[in-house]
């Protein structure tokens, strides 16, 4: 079952239409299931890293901001999960999967979470914030809905390094080989289309500065090849 948050959904039809179009073009379900095997391996590593760092306990309530088709939620074996996403057809795909824990899906904007303050033990936002026009609002909302002793995990694509690797693959003509054997065709450069911001460690640190302090930084797949960055954060208080 999918609940709908009435907050601003009707007022922001243009944003929802654009988001749906991008979700069709760069379908995250296909990306996780049908992309080149190396990409799938890295995505699994990211999902397992998020899960490990969250360290969810049995009765904890966990929020997935931008859950998409539930590709990380599938790995959970503890806790009670709430997934929000703006794209209804991705939520429909997520709701049809089998999970090991209780779940609730809600169609909502990440900038206006339909929850009371201090209700979640853990919150995570993985490879989502780059798609949002005003990412600082997502950070503020994550801080608001978290309990005092909770954890916030955010992961971002390391855009500069990713685009360097894509350029290298293109110069070596390896991009054609990858796309010829993969159902999912990766984009040359998503920044400016679905990725509205070019994220880096410095950028996300600046966004988090007023709301969270960073406990752990993890690089995916590893530090010398940092395609993605995962940060574990604790709540700041004024």
C-alpha positions as CSV (number, residue, x, y, z in Angstrom):
1,X,0.0,0.0,0.0
2,X,1.2,3.5,-0.9
3,X,0.1,6.5,1.1
4,X,0.2,10.0,-0.5
5,X,1.3,13.1,1.4
6,X,-1.0,16.0,0.4
7,X,1.8,18.4,1.1
8,X,2.5,20.4,-2.1
9,X,2.0,17.4,-4.4
10,X,-0.7,19.2,-6.4
11,X,1.1,22.5,-6.3
12,X,4.4,21.2,-7.8
13,X,3.1,19.3,-10.8
14,X,6.0,20.5,-13.0
15,X,8.6,19.1,-10.6
16,X,6.8,15.8,-10.3
17,X,6.4,15.5,-14.1
18,X,10.1,16.2,-14.6
19,X,11.1,13.7,-11.9
20,X,8.9,11.0,-13.5
21,X,10.5,11.6,-16.9
22,X,14.0,11.3,-15.4
23,X,13.1,8.2,-13.4
24,X,11.9,6.6,-16.7
25,X,15.0,7.7,-18.6
26,X,17.5,6.6,-15.9
27,X,15.4,3.9,-14.3
28,X,17.0,3.1,-11.0
29,X,15.5,-0.4,-10.9
30,X,17.2,-1.3,-14.2
31,X,20.4,0.4,-13.0
32,X,20.5,-1.9,-10.0
33,X,19.5,-5.1,-11.8
34,X,20.6,-4.7,-15.5
35,X,23.6,-2.5,-15.6
36,X,27.2,-3.6,-16.3
37,X,28.2,-6.2,-13.7
38,X,30.9,-4.0,-12.2
39,X,28.3,-1.2,-11.6
40,X,26.0,-3.7,-10.0
41,X,28.8,-4.9,-7.8
42,X,29.6,-1.3,-6.7
43,X,25.9,-0.7,-6.0
44,X,25.6,-3.8,-3.8
45,X,28.7,-2.6,-1.9
46,X,27.1,0.8,-1.3
47,X,23.8,-0.8,-0.1
48,X,25.7,-3.1,2.2
49,X,27.8,-0.3,3.5
50,X,24.7,1.8,4.3
51,X,23.1,-1.2,6.0
52,X,26.2,-1.9,8.1
53,X,26.7,1.7,9.1
54,X,23.1,2.1,10.1
55,X,23.3,-1.0,12.5
56,X,19.5,-1.1,12.8
57,X,18.1,-2.9,15.8
58,X,14.8,-4.8,15.9
59,X,12.4,-2.1,17.1
60,X,14.0,0.9,15.5
61,X,12.1,3.1,13.0
62,X,14.1,3.9,9.9
63,X,13.4,6.4,7.1
64,X,14.6,6.0,3.6
65,X,14.5,9.4,1.9
66,X,14.2,8.8,-1.9
67,X,13.7,5.0,-1.6
68,X,13.0,4.6,-5.4
69,X,12.1,1.0,-6.2
70,X,13.2,-0.2,-2.7
71,X,16.6,-1.4,-3.9
72,X,18.3,-0.8,-0.5
73,X,15.2,-1.7,1.6
74,X,15.4,-5.2,0.1
75,X,18.5,-5.9,2.2
76,X,17.0,-5.1,5.7
77,X,16.3,-7.8,8.2
78,X,15.6,-5.6,11.2
79,X,13.6,-2.6,12.1
80,X,10.5,-0.9,10.7
81,X,11.0,1.0,7.5
82,X,9.4,4.0,5.9
83,X,10.2,4.9,2.3
84,X,9.4,8.2,0.7
85,X,9.8,9.0,-2.9
86,X,8.3,11.5,-5.4
87,X,7.9,9.0,-8.2
88,X,4.7,7.0,-7.9
89,X,5.6,4.3,-10.4
90,X,8.8,3.6,-8.6
91,X,6.9,3.3,-5.4
92,X,4.5,0.9,-7.1
93,X,7.5,-1.2,-8.1
94,X,8.9,-1.1,-4.6
95,X,5.5,-2.1,-3.0
96,X,5.4,-5.3,-5.1
97,X,8.6,-6.7,-3.8
98,X,9.0,-9.1,-0.8
99,X,10.7,-7.7,2.3
100,X,11.8,-9.2,5.6
101,X,10.6,-6.2,7.7
102,X,7.4,-4.1,8.0
103,X,7.3,-1.3,5.5
104,X,5.3,1.8,4.7
105,X,5.6,3.7,1.4
106,X,4.6,7.3,1.0
107,X,4.7,9.6,-2.0
108,X,6.2,12.8,-0.8
109,X,8.8,15.5,-1.5
110,X,12.0,15.0,0.4
111,X,12.1,18.7,1.2
112,X,8.7,18.5,3.1
113,X,8.7,15.2,5.0
114,X,5.2,14.2,6.2
115,X,6.3,13.2,9.7
116,X,6.4,14.8,13.1
117,X,9.7,15.8,14.6
118,X,12.0,13.4,16.4
119,X,10.3,10.1,15.3
120,X,13.0,8.2,13.6
121,X,16.0,6.3,15.1
122,X,17.9,6.2,11.8
123,X,17.5,8.2,8.6
124,X,19.4,7.6,5.3
125,X,19.4,9.3,1.9
126,X,21.5,7.4,-0.6
127,X,22.4,8.7,-4.0
128,X,19.3,11.0,-3.9
129,X,20.3,14.5,-2.8
130,X,22.0,15.3,-6.1
131,X,18.5,15.0,-7.8
132,X,16.9,17.7,-5.6
133,X,16.8,21.4,-6.4
134,X,17.3,22.6,-2.8
135,X,19.4,19.8,-1.1
136,X,19.9,21.9,2.1
137,X,16.2,21.6,2.8
138,X,16.5,17.8,2.8
139,X,19.3,18.0,5.3
140,X,17.2,20.2,7.5
141,X,14.2,17.8,7.3
142,X,16.4,14.8,8.1
143,X,17.7,16.6,11.2
144,X,14.1,17.5,12.2
145,X,12.6,14.0,12.0
146,X,15.5,12.3,13.8
147,X,15.6,11.5,17.5
148,X,18.4,12.9,19.6
149,X,20.6,9.8,19.6
150,X,19.8,8.9,16.0
151,X,22.1,8.5,13.0
152,X,21.8,10.1,9.5
153,X,23.6,8.4,6.7
154,X,23.9,10.2,3.4
155,X,25.7,8.9,0.3
156,X,26.6,10.9,-2.8
157,X,28.2,10.2,-6.2
158,X,31.7,11.7,-6.4
159,X,30.9,13.5,-9.6
160,X,34.3,14.8,-10.5
161,X,36.0,11.4,-10.2
162,X,33.1,9.6,-12.0
163,X,33.2,12.0,-14.9
164,X,37.0,11.5,-15.1
165,X,36.5,7.7,-15.3
166,X,33.8,8.1,-18.0
167,X,36.1,10.3,-20.1
168,X,38.8,7.7,-19.8
169,X,36.5,4.9,-20.8
170,X,35.3,7.0,-23.8
171,X,38.9,7.7,-24.9
172,X,39.7,4.0,-24.7
173,X,36.5,3.1,-26.6
174,X,35.5,0.9,-23.6
175,X,32.2,2.8,-23.1
176,X,30.9,1.3,-26.4
177,X,31.8,-2.2,-25.2
178,X,30.1,-1.7,-21.8
179,X,26.9,-0.4,-23.4
180,X,26.9,-3.1,-26.0
181,X,26.8,-5.9,-23.4
182,X,24.6,-4.1,-20.8
183,X,20.8,-3.6,-20.9
184,X,21.2,-0.4,-19.0
185,X,23.0,2.3,-21.0
186,X,25.0,4.6,-18.7
187,X,24.9,8.3,-19.4
188,X,28.0,10.3,-20.5
189,X,27.2,13.1,-18.0
190,X,24.1,13.3,-15.9
191,X,25.0,16.6,-14.2
192,X,22.6,19.3,-15.4
193,X,19.8,16.9,-16.3
194,X,18.8,14.6,-13.5
195,X,21.8,15.4,-11.3
196,X,21.1,19.0,-10.5
197,X,24.4,19.5,-8.5
198,X,28.0,18.3,-8.9
199,X,28.6,16.7,-5.5
200,X,32.0,16.4,-3.9
201,X,33.1,15.7,-0.3
202,X,33.6,19.4,0.3
203,X,30.1,20.3,-1.1
204,X,28.3,17.8,1.2
205,X,30.4,18.8,4.2
206,X,29.3,22.4,3.7
207,X,25.6,21.3,3.4
208,X,25.8,19.3,6.6
209,X,27.7,21.8,8.6
210,X,24.8,23.6,10.4
211,X,22.8,20.5,11.1
212,X,25.1,17.5,11.6
213,X,28.6,16.6,12.5
214,X,30.3,13.8,10.6
215,X,31.5,10.7,12.5
216,X,32.6,8.4,9.6
217,X,33.5,8.9,6.0
218,X,33.6,5.8,3.8
219,X,34.6,5.6,0.1
220,X,33.0,3.2,-2.3
221,X,34.4,0.9,-3.6
222,X,37.6,2.1,-1.7
223,X,39.6,5.2,-0.9
224,X,41.9,5.2,-3.9
225,X,39.0,4.7,-6.3
226,X,36.2,6.9,-4.7
227,X,33.2,6.6,-7.0
228,X,30.8,7.2,-4.1
229,X,31.1,8.7,-0.6
230,X,29.1,7.5,2.4
231,X,28.9,9.7,5.5
232,X,27.6,8.8,9.0
233,X,26.3,11.8,10.8
234,X,25.1,12.8,14.2
235,X,22.6,15.5,15.0
236,X,23.8,19.0,16.0
237,X,21.9,21.2,18.5
238,X,21.7,24.9,18.6
